[in-house]
Structure formats: C-alpha cells, structure tokens
C-alpha cells in the first residue's frame, strides 16, 4: 500500500510539472513527424500508428499513442496530420496538429524539406480518480480539470540517399499564456530536437549499417541523447538497438513487406540503482503503411 501511494505521488508530481505532450519514443527515427513537421512527404504517402507503454509493471503508468498521416507532394508541397495522446495516471494530454512541408531540391541526390506545425493541445485531468487522505484544499492541486491551448512549430530536414539531418522546435508557444491557471499546465520553454543518421554499405551479402544519434534539448531539464544503430538486410529487415543518457538501453526489430506494410517492435530497459519504485522497462509497437 505504501509503495502504491508513493508511485501515485511521483506520477502526480510528474504530471503537474510537465505540460507538454511528450514525444519520447524509442523508434523516433521512424516517427520523426512527431517532433519535426518537415518529415511530412519526405517518404511519400503513408499512414502509421505507434503505441508505447513505458514503466512496465507500474499501475496507471504512462501510455502514449501516436497516429500520423502524410500525403504525397504536390508541386513540392505536402500536407499531413498527426495526433499524439499521452496518458499519465489521472492526466491525459492530446496534441492535434496539421503539418505542411515544402521540398527544395539542392541537387540530383539531396533535398531540403522545410515544415510548419500548427494545432492545439488539450489537457484533461480526472480529479475524481485522485485518492486523497484529506478533503482540505491543497494549492498544489489545481481545481481546473481541462484546458486547450495552441501550438506552433517549425522544422527542417536535409536528406540524401545515404544521410539525413533533422532540426526542429515542435512548439514555440508557452501554454501558461493561454490558460487562466498556470498551475494546471505549467510554464514551458521550447524544446529543440536534432536527429542525424546515415546508411553504410558493407559490401557483404547486401547488409547495410545504419547508425543514428538524436538530441533533445530541454530548458530547465535534463537533455536527452540517444545513440543507436541497426543492421539492414536488403531493405527487408532491420535489427538493432541503442542507448539513452537517461539510463535506458533498447532493442528493436523492423520488418518491411512488399505490400507496403512495415512492422516494428522495440523494448527498452534499464538497471535501477538500488531499490526503485519504478521498473525501468517498457515496449513500443509501430505499424506503417506506404501507399
């Protein structure tokens, strides 16, 4: 009972401290549009769904669902849409956005995509689901249970056949400006994302090595760095893994079919130092269809 209560306190502190919809995914390389609108149209017309369940074994732990659609480029302009839902204990945050990307041809082998993201975040808190030991008013717990505020972001993606470089700020707007009670959403500074990767031919049985690195700069928080690589065989199957500076390792497998479907599964895990209320492991499932 005591352990369960401590977990609830930790989750409550987490949700009261961070208002932004978190895009923390293991397979961010394949879900780049979650934080960079310039990714729209860069791989043609496609639709995808990702579900992530971190903190395995923790009751009412975070749950992330991500839906993404990208249209084909028309006169170098691509339009897409995405929905990210992040549920943490009694708190649910959902981001709805429209994304537009314009393609500039640098030369025959490289392109630069410039993107813009507009939309809205909604936040809903089920206060009735919060078990309290007293009915006295607590100033740390907002009485407001829902809010909606706009988002506006920009991104750029440089891409060649063997290399890509992504830079973006998915939201410049601080939600406290648009919500009456700042305690309900918190004050935010824009997060900045960088992602780079390459493809290296091994000249051995059609194998390719695809290393990548991602960096998430979080003002007033811990910056996140993710190193990883996959081994690709004939553009059919990829197997690999990575490491994040937050203490997590991950493994993944991705399978591409000739019918346009792509399936991927990833598992991340860490080694807690001493006793921990949280089991540092989780999973992520990813499905995509390219038209």
BELGIGI-V274673 format. One record per pair of residues at least 4 apart in sequence whose ideal C-beta (glycine too) atoms are under 8 Angstrom apart, sorted by sequence separation. I is the first residue (numbers start at 1). J is the second residue. D is the distance in Angstrom with one decimal. If there is no record, write none. Layout:
# BELGIGI-V274673
I_J_D ; I_J_D
This chain:
# BELGIGI-V274673
1_5_6.4 ; 2_6_6.5 ; 3_7_6.6 ; 4_8_6.7 ; 5_9_6.5 ; 6_10_6.4 ; 7_11_6.3 ; 8_12_6.1 ; 9_13_6.4 ; 10_14_6.4 ; 11_15_6.4 ; 12_16_6.2 ; 13_17_6.0 ; 14_18_6.5 ; 18_22_7.2 ; 27_31_6.0 ; 28_32_6.7 ; 32_36_5.1 ; 33_37_6.7 ; 38_42_7.2 ; 39_43_7.8 ; 73_77_6.5 ; 74_78_7.5 ; 87_91_7.2 ; 88_92_7.8 ; 106_110_4.3 ; 126_130_7.6 ; 159_163_7.5 ; 160_164_7.3 ; 173_177_6.9 ; 175_179_5.7 ; 181_185_8.0 ; 182_186_7.0 ; 218_222_6.5 ; 233_237_5.2 ; 244_248_4.6 ; 257_261_4.6 ; 272_276_3.5 ; 276_280_7.1 ; 23_28_7.4 ; 56_61_7.8 ; 73_78_4.7 ; 87_92_4.7 ; 88_93_7.9 ; 105_110_7.9 ; 106_111_6.3 ; 158_163_8.0 ; 159_164_4.5 ; 173_178_7.5 ; 179_184_6.0 ; 182_187_6.2 ; 202_207_4.6 ; 218_223_5.7 ; 232_237_7.5 ; 233_238_7.7 ; 243_248_7.4 ; 244_249_7.8 ; 256_261_7.8 ; 257_262_7.3 ; 25_31_5.4 ; 28_34_7.2 ; 33_39_4.3 ; 55_61_3.7 ; 72_78_6.9 ; 86_92_7.3 ; 87_93_7.9 ; 105_111_5.6 ; 106_112_5.7 ; 132_138_7.8 ; 158_164_6.7 ; 159_165_7.9 ; 176_182_4.3 ; 179_185_5.0 ; 202_208_6.5 ; 217_223_5.4 ; 218_224_7.0 ; 232_238_4.8 ; 243_249_5.3 ; 244_250_7.6 ; 256_262_5.1 ; 257_263_7.8 ; 272_278_7.2 ; 28_35_7.6 ; 32_39_4.1 ; 33_40_5.9 ; 54_61_6.6 ; 55_62_6.4 ; 71_78_5.6 ; 85_92_6.9 ; 86_93_4.9 ; 104_111_6.7 ; 157_164_6.7 ; 158_165_4.6 ; 201_208_5.8 ; 202_209_6.2 ; 216_223_6.5 ; 231_238_6.8 ; 242_249_7.3 ; 243_250_7.6 ; 255_262_7.1 ; 272_279_7.7 ; 23_31_7.9 ; 53_61_7.4 ; 54_62_5.5 ; 70_78_6.4 ; 71_79_5.0 ; 85_93_7.5 ; 86_94_7.4 ; 103_111_5.5 ; 104_112_4.5 ; 157_165_7.3 ; 158_166_7.9 ; 200_208_6.3 ; 215_223_6.9 ; 216_224_4.2 ; 230_238_4.2 ; 231_239_5.5 ; 241_249_6.7 ; 242_250_5.2 ; 254_262_6.7 ; 255_263_5.0 ; 272_280_5.5 ; 25_34_6.6 ; 53_62_7.9 ; 71_80_6.1 ; 85_94_4.6 ; 103_112_7.5 ; 104_113_7.5 ; 157_166_4.9 ; 176_185_6.3 ; 199_208_5.3 ; 200_209_4.6 ; 215_224_7.2 ; 216_225_7.8 ; 230_239_6.4 ; 231_240_5.9 ; 241_250_5.5 ; 254_263_7.2 ; 255_264_7.3 ; 271_280_7.3 ; 53_63_5.9 ; 54_64_7.8 ; 70_80_4.1 ; 84_94_6.9 ; 85_95_7.9 ; 103_113_5.4 ; 104_114_7.0 ; 156_166_7.3 ; 175_185_4.4 ; 176_186_7.1 ; 199_209_7.6 ; 200_210_7.4 ; 214_224_7.9 ; 215_225_5.3 ; 230_240_3.1 ; 241_251_4.4 ; 242_252_8.0 ; 254_264_3.9 ; 270_280_3.6 ; 23_34_4.3 ; 52_63_7.4 ; 53_64_7.9 ; 69_80_5.6 ; 83_94_6.7 ; 84_95_4.5 ; 102_113_7.0 ; 130_141_7.5 ; 155_166_7.0 ; 156_167_5.3 ; 175_186_7.4 ; 176_187_4.8 ; 199_210_5.1 ; 200_211_7.5 ; 214_225_7.2 ; 215_226_7.8 ; 229_240_5.2 ; 230_241_8.0 ; 240_251_7.6 ; 241_252_6.4 ; 253_264_6.7 ; 269_280_6.6 ; 270_281_7.1 ; 23_35_4.8 ; 51_63_7.7 ; 52_64_4.1 ; 68_80_7.0 ; 69_81_5.1 ; 83_95_6.9 ; 101_113_4.9 ; 102_114_5.2 ; 155_167_6.8 ; 156_168_7.0 ; 176_188_7.5 ; 198_210_7.1 ; 213_225_7.1 ; 214_226_4.4 ; 228_240_6.3 ; 229_241_7.6 ; 240_252_6.0 ; 252_264_6.3 ; 253_265_5.8 ; 269_281_4.2 ; 51_64_7.0 ; 52_65_7.8 ; 68_81_7.6 ; 69_82_7.3 ; 82_95_7.6 ; 83_96_5.6 ; 101_114_6.8 ; 102_115_7.6 ; 155_168_3.2 ; 174_187_6.3 ; 175_188_6.2 ; 197_210_6.3 ; 198_211_6.4 ; 213_226_6.9 ; 228_241_6.2 ; 229_242_7.2 ; 239_252_7.4 ; 252_265_6.8 ; 253_266_7.9 ; 268_281_6.6 ; 269_282_8.0 ; 50_64_7.7 ; 51_65_5.2 ; 52_66_7.7 ; 68_82_4.5 ; 82_96_7.9 ; 83_97_7.8 ; 101_115_4.1 ; 127_141_7.8 ; 154_168_6.7 ; 155_169_7.4 ; 174_188_5.3 ; 197_211_6.5 ; 198_212_7.8 ; 212_226_8.0 ; 213_227_5.5 ; 228_242_2.5 ; 238_252_7.6 ; 239_253_5.2 ; 252_266_3.8 ; 267_281_7.3 ; 268_282_5.5 ; 50_65_7.3 ; 51_66_7.6 ; 67_82_6.5 ; 82_97_5.4 ; 100_115_6.5 ; 153_168_6.6 ; 154_169_6.0 ; 155_170_7.4 ; 174_189_7.3 ; 197_212_3.3 ; 212_227_7.9 ; 213_228_7.7 ; 227_242_5.8 ; 228_243_7.1 ; 238_253_7.2 ; 239_254_7.8 ; 251_266_6.8 ; 252_267_7.6 ; 267_282_7.5 ; 268_283_7.7 ; 49_65_7.6 ; 50_66_4.3 ; 66_82_7.1 ; 67_83_4.6 ; 81_97_6.9 ; 99_115_6.1 ; 100_116_5.4 ; 127_143_7.6 ; 153_169_5.7 ; 196_212_6.6 ; 197_213_7.3 ; 211_227_8.0 ; 212_228_5.6 ; 226_242_5.7 ; 227_243_5.4 ; 237_253_7.3 ; 238_254_4.2 ; 250_266_5.6 ; 251_267_5.4 ; 267_283_5.2 ; 268_284_7.6 ; 31_48_7.3 ; 49_66_7.1 ; 66_83_7.3 ; 67_84_8.0 ; 81_98_5.5 ; 82_99_6.5 ; 99_116_7.3 ; 125_142_7.5 ; 153_170_4.0 ; 171_188_7.9 ; 195_212_6.9 ; 196_213_5.7 ; 211_228_7.2 ; 212_229_6.9 ; 226_243_7.4 ; 227_244_8.0 ; 237_254_6.9 ; 250_267_6.5 ; 251_268_7.9 ; 266_283_6.9 ; 267_284_7.7 ; 30_48_7.8 ; 48_66_7.9 ; 49_67_5.4 ; 50_68_7.9 ; 65_83_7.9 ; 66_84_5.0 ; 80_98_7.4 ; 81_99_6.8 ; 99_117_5.2 ; 127_145_5.4 ; 153_171_5.0 ; 154_172_7.6 ; 172_190_5.2 ; 195_213_7.5 ; 196_214_7.8 ; 211_229_4.1 ; 226_244_4.8 ; 237_255_5.3 ; 250_268_3.9 ; 265_283_7.1 ; 266_284_4.5 ; 31_50_5.7 ; 48_67_7.5 ; 49_68_7.7 ; 65_84_7.5 ; 66_85_7.7 ; 79_98_7.1 ; 80_99_4.4 ; 98_117_7.5 ; 125_144_7.8 ; 126_145_7.3 ; 151_170_7.3 ; 152_171_6.6 ; 153_172_6.5 ; 171_190_6.3 ; 195_214_4.4 ; 210_229_6.3 ; 225_244_6.8 ; 226_245_7.9 ; 236_255_7.1 ; 237_256_7.3 ; 249_268_6.6 ; 250_269_7.5 ; 265_284_7.2 ; 48_68_4.9 ; 64_84_7.1 ; 65_85_4.6 ; 79_99_7.2 ; 80_100_7.7 ; 97_117_5.1 ; 98_118_5.7 ; 125_145_4.9 ; 151_171_4.4 ; 152_172_5.5 ; 171_191_7.6 ; 194_214_6.7 ; 195_215_7.7 ; 209_229_6.2 ; 210_230_4.9 ; 224_244_6.2 ; 225_245_4.6 ; 236_256_5.6 ; 248_268_4.7 ; 249_269_5.8 ; 265_285_5.7 ; 266_286_7.4 ; 47_68_7.0 ; 48_69_8.0 ; 64_85_7.1 ; 79_100_5.6 ; 80_101_7.4 ; 97_118_6.5 ; 98_119_6.0 ; 124_145_6.5 ; 125_146_7.2 ; 152_173_5.5 ; 169_190_4.8 ; 170_191_7.0 ; 193_214_7.2 ; 194_215_4.5 ; 209_230_7.8 ; 210_231_7.7 ; 224_245_6.4 ; 235_256_6.4 ; 248_269_6.9 ; 249_270_6.7 ; 264_285_7.5 ; 265_286_7.3 ; 47_69_4.9 ; 64_86_5.2 ; 78_100_7.1 ; 97_119_3.2 ; 124_146_4.7 ; 151_173_6.0 ; 169_191_6.9 ; 193_215_7.3 ; 194_216_8.0 ; 209_231_6.1 ; 210_232_5.6 ; 223_245_7.7 ; 224_246_5.9 ; 228_250_7.3 ; 230_252_7.1 ; 248_270_4.7 ; 264_286_4.0 ; 27_50_7.2 ; 46_69_7.6 ; 47_70_7.6 ; 63_86_7.6 ; 64_87_7.8 ; 77_100_6.8 ; 78_101_4.7 ; 96_119_4.9 ; 97_120_7.9 ; 123_146_6.6 ; 150_173_5.9 ; 169_192_5.4 ; 170_193_7.1 ; 193_216_5.5 ; 194_217_7.8 ; 208_231_7.5 ; 209_232_7.5 ; 247_270_4.6 ; 263_286_7.3 ; 264_287_7.8 ; 46_70_5.3 ; 62_86_6.6 ; 63_87_4.6 ; 77_101_7.4 ; 78_102_7.8 ; 95_119_6.5 ; 96_120_5.6 ; 122_146_7.1 ; 123_147_4.9 ; 149_173_7.2 ; 168_192_7.5 ; 169_193_7.4 ; 192_216_7.5 ; 193_217_7.7 ; 207_231_6.2 ; 208_232_4.2 ; 222_246_7.0 ; 230_254_7.3 ; 244_268_7.8 ; 246_270_8.0 ; 247_271_7.6 ; 262_286_7.6 ; 263_287_5.9 ; 25_50_6.5 ; 45_70_6.3 ; 62_87_6.7 ; 63_88_8.0 ; 77_102_5.5 ; 78_103_7.3 ; 95_120_7.6 ; 96_121_7.9 ; 122_147_7.2 ; 123_148_7.8 ; 167_192_7.6 ; 168_193_4.9 ; 191_216_6.2 ; 192_217_4.3 ; 207_232_6.8 ; 208_233_8.0 ; 262_287_7.2 ; 26_52_7.2 ; 44_70_7.5 ; 45_71_5.7 ; 62_88_4.7 ; 76_102_5.7 ; 77_103_7.8 ; 95_121_5.1 ; 96_122_7.5 ; 122_148_5.0 ; 149_175_4.4 ; 167_193_7.1 ; 191_217_6.5 ; 207_233_5.7 ; 261_287_7.3 ; 262_288_4.2 ; 25_52_5.8 ; 43_70_7.2 ; 45_72_4.3 ; 61_88_7.8 ; 76_103_4.4 ; 94_121_7.1 ; 121_148_7.1 ; 166_193_7.1 ; 167_194_5.4 ; 191_218_5.5 ; 206_233_6.4 ; 261_288_7.3 ; 262_289_7.5 ; 44_72_6.0 ; 76_104_7.4 ; 93_121_6.4 ; 94_122_5.0 ; 120_148_5.7 ; 121_149_5.6 ; 147_175_7.6 ; 149_177_7.8 ; 150_178_6.6 ; 166_194_6.8 ; 191_219_7.4 ; 205_233_7.5 ; 206_234_4.7 ; 210_238_7.1 ; 261_289_5.5 ; 262_290_7.2 ; 41_70_5.7 ; 44_73_8.0 ; 60_89_4.9 ; 70_99_7.9 ; 93_122_7.1 ; 120_149_6.8 ; 121_150_7.8 ; 149_178_3.8 ; 165_194_7.9 ; 166_195_4.2 ; 190_219_7.4 ; 260_289_5.4 ; 24_54_7.9 ; 40_70_4.9 ; 41_71_6.7 ; 60_90_7.8 ; 73_103_5.8 ; 93_123_5.0 ; 120_150_5.4 ; 121_151_5.7 ; 148_178_8.0 ; 149_179_5.8 ; 165_195_7.6 ; 166_196_7.1 ; 189_219_3.7 ; 210_240_7.5 ; 212_242_7.9 ; 260_290_4.6 ; 39_70_7.7 ; 40_71_7.7 ; 41_72_6.9 ; 92_123_7.4 ; 93_124_7.9 ; 119_150_7.3 ; 120_151_6.4 ; 147_178_7.9 ; 164_195_7.7 ; 165_196_4.8 ; 189_220_6.6 ; 260_291_6.7 ; 34_66_5.9 ; 41_73_4.7 ; 91_123_7.1 ; 92_124_5.0 ; 118_150_7.6 ; 119_151_5.1 ; 147_179_4.7 ; 164_196_6.8 ; 248_280_6.7 ; 254_286_7.7 ; 91_124_7.6 ; 92_125_7.7 ; 118_151_6.9 ; 163_196_7.8 ; 164_197_5.7 ; 199_232_7.4 ; 247_280_7.0 ; 34_68_7.3 ; 91_125_5.1 ; 92_126_7.8 ; 117_151_6.8 ; 118_152_5.7 ; 163_197_7.4 ; 164_198_7.8 ; 31_66_6.4 ; 33_68_5.2 ; 90_125_5.7 ; 91_126_7.9 ; 117_152_7.0 ; 118_153_7.9 ; 144_179_7.9 ; 163_198_4.8 ; 41_77_7.8 ; 42_78_7.8 ; 90_126_4.5 ; 116_152_7.8 ; 117_153_3.9 ; 144_180_7.3 ; 149_185_7.1 ; 162_198_5.8 ; 163_199_7.5 ; 31_68_7.1 ; 33_70_6.9 ; 41_78_2.4 ; 90_127_7.0 ; 116_153_7.2 ; 117_154_7.4 ; 144_181_5.1 ; 147_184_5.9 ; 162_199_4.7 ; 40_78_4.8 ; 41_79_7.9 ; 116_154_5.8 ; 117_155_7.2 ; 143_181_8.0 ; 147_185_6.0 ; 155_193_8.0 ; 161_199_7.7 ; 162_200_7.7 ; 25_64_7.2 ; 40_79_7.0 ; 41_80_7.0 ; 90_129_4.2 ; 115_154_6.9 ; 116_155_7.8 ; 142_181_5.4 ; 22_62_7.8 ; 24_64_7.7 ; 40_80_3.8 ; 89_129_7.8 ; 90_130_5.5 ; 114_154_8.0 ; 115_155_4.5 ; 144_184_4.6 ; 25_66_7.2 ; 114_155_7.7 ; 115_156_7.2 ; 142_183_4.8 ; 22_64_7.1 ; 114_156_5.6 ; 115_157_7.2 ; 142_184_4.0 ; 37_80_7.6 ; 113_156_6.9 ; 140_183_7.5 ; 112_156_6.8 ; 113_157_4.3 ; 139_183_7.8 ; 112_157_7.3 ; 113_158_7.9 ; 112_158_5.3 ; 113_159_6.9 ; 33_80_6.5 ; 111_158_7.7 ; 112_159_7.8 ; 34_82_6.8 ; 110_158_7.0 ; 111_159_5.5 ; 11_60_7.0 ; 33_82_5.8 ; 110_159_6.9 ; 111_160_7.8 ; 11_61_7.7 ; 34_84_6.2 ; 110_160_4.4 ; 7_58_6.1 ; 109_160_5.3 ; 7_59_7.1 ; 8_60_7.9 ; 106_158_7.8 ; 109_161_5.9 ; 115_168_7.6 ; 117_170_6.0 ; 97_151_6.4 ; 117_171_7.7 ; 121_175_6.8 ; 4_59_6.9 ; 95_151_6.6 ; 97_153_8.0 ; 101_157_7.8 ; 40_99_4.5 ; 42_101_7.0 ; 125_184_7.6 ; 37_97_7.6 ; 40_100_6.8 ; 41_101_5.0 ; 23_84_6.7 ; 40_101_4.0 ; 42_103_7.7 ; 123_184_7.2 ; 37_99_3.8 ; 39_101_7.1 ; 41_103_6.8 ; 123_185_6.1 ; 21_84_5.1 ; 37_100_6.8 ; 38_101_5.0 ; 22_86_5.5 ; 37_101_6.1 ; 21_86_5.1 ; 33_99_6.4 ; 42_111_7.7 ; 42_113_5.3 ; 21_93_4.9 ; 41_113_7.2 ; 15_88_4.9 ; 20_93_7.9 ; 21_94_7.1 ; 40_113_7.8 ; 14_88_6.4 ; 15_89_6.2 ; 19_93_7.3 ; 21_95_4.2 ; 39_113_7.2 ; 15_90_7.7 ; 38_113_4.2 ; 40_115_6.0 ; 15_91_4.0 ; 38_114_5.9 ; 39_115_7.1 ; 11_88_6.0 ; 12_89_6.6 ; 38_115_3.2 ; 11_89_4.1 ; 37_115_3.4 ; 36_115_6.5 ; 37_116_5.7 ; 37_117_3.9 ; 8_89_6.8 ; 21_121_6.0 ; 20_121_7.8 ; 19_121_7.9 ; 19_123_6.8 ; 15_125_7.7 ; 42_157_5.9 ; 37_153_6.3 ; 39_155_7.4 ; 37_154_7.4 ; 38_155_4.1 ; 42_159_6.0 ; 12_130_7.4 ; 37_155_5.0 ; 38_156_5.3 ; 39_157_5.8 ; 36_155_3.8 ; 38_157_4.0 ; 35_155_7.5 ; 36_156_7.8 ; 36_157_6.2 ; 8_131_7.1 ; 16_140_7.0 ; 16_141_7.8 ; 32_157_7.4 ; 16_142_7.8 ; 39_166_7.2 ; 38_166_7.2 ; 36_166_5.1 ; 38_168_6.8 ; 36_167_7.7 ; 37_168_7.2 ; 36_168_3.8 ; 35_168_5.6 ; 37_170_7.7 ; 32_166_5.9 ; 36_170_7.3 ; 35_170_4.6 ; 34_170_7.8 ; 23_170_7.1 ; 20_171_6.9 ; 20_175_7.9 ; 19_175_5.2 ; 35_191_8.0 ; 36_193_6.4 ; 35_193_4.6 ; 36_195_7.5 ; 32_195_6.5 ; 19_185_3.8 ; 29_195_6.9 ; 16_183_7.3 ; 19_186_4.2 ; 28_195_6.8 ; 18_186_6.3 ; 20_188_5.6 ; 29_197_6.3 ; 17_186_6.1 ; 19_188_5.9 ; 16_186_7.0 ; 20_191_7.0 ; 29_212_5.5 ; 29_214_7.5 ; 28_214_5.7 ; 24_216_8.0 ; 28_226_7.1 ; 29_228_7.8 ; 24_224_7.5 ; 48_262_7.9 ; 54_268_7.5 ; 26_242_7.8 ; 58_277_7.9 ; 72_291_7.9 ; 58_278_5.9 ; 58_279_6.5 ; 57_279_4.3 ; 55_278_5.5 ; 56_279_5.4 ; 26_250_5.0 ; 30_254_7.4 ; 55_279_6.6 ; 57_281_7.8 ; 27_252_6.2 ; 55_280_7.5 ; 56_281_4.6 ; 26_252_6.6 ; 55_281_7.8 ; 56_282_5.4 ; 27_254_7.8 ; 55_282_6.1 ; 56_283_7.3 ; 54_282_3.5 ; 53_282_5.5 ; 52_282_6.9 ; 53_283_5.6 ; 52_283_7.4 ; 53_284_7.6 ; 30_262_7.8 ; 52_284_4.4 ; 51_284_7.2 ; 52_285_7.9 ; 30_264_6.6 ; 50_284_6.6 ; 51_285_5.3 ; 50_285_6.9 ; 50_286_4.8 ; 27_264_5.9 ; 49_286_7.7 ; 50_287_7.7 ; 48_286_7.0 ; 49_287_5.3 ; 27_266_5.4 ; 48_287_6.5 ; 49_288_7.9 ; 26_266_4.1 ; 48_288_3.8 ; 26_267_8.0 ; 47_288_7.1 ; 48_289_7.3 ; 26_268_5.4 ; 46_288_5.9 ; 47_289_5.4 ; 46_289_6.4 ; 46_290_4.6 ; 47_291_7.9 ; 45_290_7.1 ; 46_291_6.7 ; 44_290_6.2 ; 45_291_4.3 ; 43_290_7.1 ; 44_291_7.3 ; 31_286_7.2 ; 30_286_6.2 ; 27_284_6.0 ; 26_284_4.6 ; 30_288_7.2 ; 25_284_6.2 ; 27_286_5.4 ; 10_277_6.7 ; 10_278_7.7 ; 7_277_5.3 ; 6_277_5.5 ; 7_278_7.4 ; 3_277_6.0
